[in-house]
Amino acid sequence: MLSLLVSFAGVMKAQEASVDTIMKHIRYLSSSRCEGRMAGTDGYDRAVQYAVGVLESYGVKPYYEDWESDFFTVERNVVENARM
């Protein structure tokens, strides 16, 4: 997520980024709406869609022909109970 914020800052530098604008992005991405942004969750998908929307609004194009081509598979494990 830090790399995403750095990317936003880099793109916004050319757009005269303000602290208020950067904080707006940080507030959304760290809000309960994104549910922690764990890969494979609805919160992660919401964060990705938000990031894509922001990047597109600044004129950033995906590396491949579309944003979905840039996705990759992530494996995750969920610990149900940590008791011994």
HELIX and SHEET records of a PDB file:
HELIX    1   1 LEU A    2  LYS A   13  1                                  12    
HELIX    2   2 VAL A   19  LEU A   29  1                                  11    
HELIX    3   3 SER A   32  ARG A   37  5                                   6    
HELIX    4   4 ASP A   42  SER A   57  1                                  16    
HELIX    5   5 TRP A   67  ASP A   70  5                                   4    
END                                                                             
